[in-house]
Amino acid sequence: MTGYGIAHRETDRYSATVEIKSLNSKTLDLSLRLPRFLQDRELELRNLITKSLVRGKVNLTFDFVRPRGAVRASAVLQQEALLAAYRELEKAAELVGAPKDQLFALALNMPGVLQAPSEASVAEEEEEVSWEELLPLVTEALERVNQFRHDEGQTLTGEIIGYVERIQEFLTEVERHDPNRIEQVRLRLQQHLAELTAHEQFNAVRFEQEVLYYIEKLDIAEEKVRLTSHLQYFIETVGIPEPSGKKLAFISQEIGREINTIGSKANDSTVQHLVVGMKEELEKIKEQINNIL
């Protein structure tokens, strides 16, 4: 869900920049900073961003600046005030014998000579830039955020598939070692059988029940099949174009459940070590799933 996008436009009337930053979040946490004359577009922007980005901690900044001198150029010259100011400065210059070559510039900057435009006229200037003219900037920034997310997702997908394949490699080692594990179980059962049958109070029926329970408790065949199925389904789900973060989280929970069961039923040190390796890879997967929509 991490992403970044920026769009900029420079004209003789304004300079506008839309910048969008996105970080990981379970829900959409949206923060907007807009110029005053676009405040009434906040709801429309929120709806647009929600449809496009879905989830993430998103910050949108919309900077809008008028070129320097734009307001000054539109100021109204008060001719009578200018003339009066010039004459006063001229009299003062004659009184002290000062040069008169800078009098016009001084008079132009006297209070009341240039009247700034009213707030209403400034608002009218802002309204000259329509929302339809500025909206494409938001769309462009959103497209760049999604492209950033897509590129990051491609890299992330490769990493996650690598972790899944590593779990499959550990599982293959478990399957390769399983015949030895079963043989060790058989030898232990034979030893116990020899000890029990020699006992005076040996109960054959009860012993058979115990053996069946013991064998069933140590059998991990079903867990291996289910784990393989979950790993394949995980890889298939990673490749779908629709948002799949929540589904991948559920599948990873099922993967973890099978790994834990194999570890608890195997009763074998070699398998336990392989299970630890699988758990390490699964933790890496869970960390990366937080970055997936």
Secondary structure, 3 states (H helix, E strand, C coil): CCEEEEEEEECCCCEEEEEEEEECCCCEEEEEECCHHHHHHHHHHHHHHHHHHCCEEEEEEEEEECCCCHHHHCCEECHHHHHHHHHHHHHHHHHHCCCCCCHHHHHHCCCCCEECCCHHHHHHHHHCCCHHHHHHHHHHHHHHHHHHHHHHHHHHHHHHHHHHHHHHHHHHHHHHHHHHHHHHHHHHHHHHHHHHHCCCCCCHHHHHHHHHHHHHHHCCHHHHHHHHHHHHHHHHHHCCCCCCHHHHHHHHHHHHHHHHHHHHHHCCHHHHHHHHHHHHHHHHHHHHHCCCC
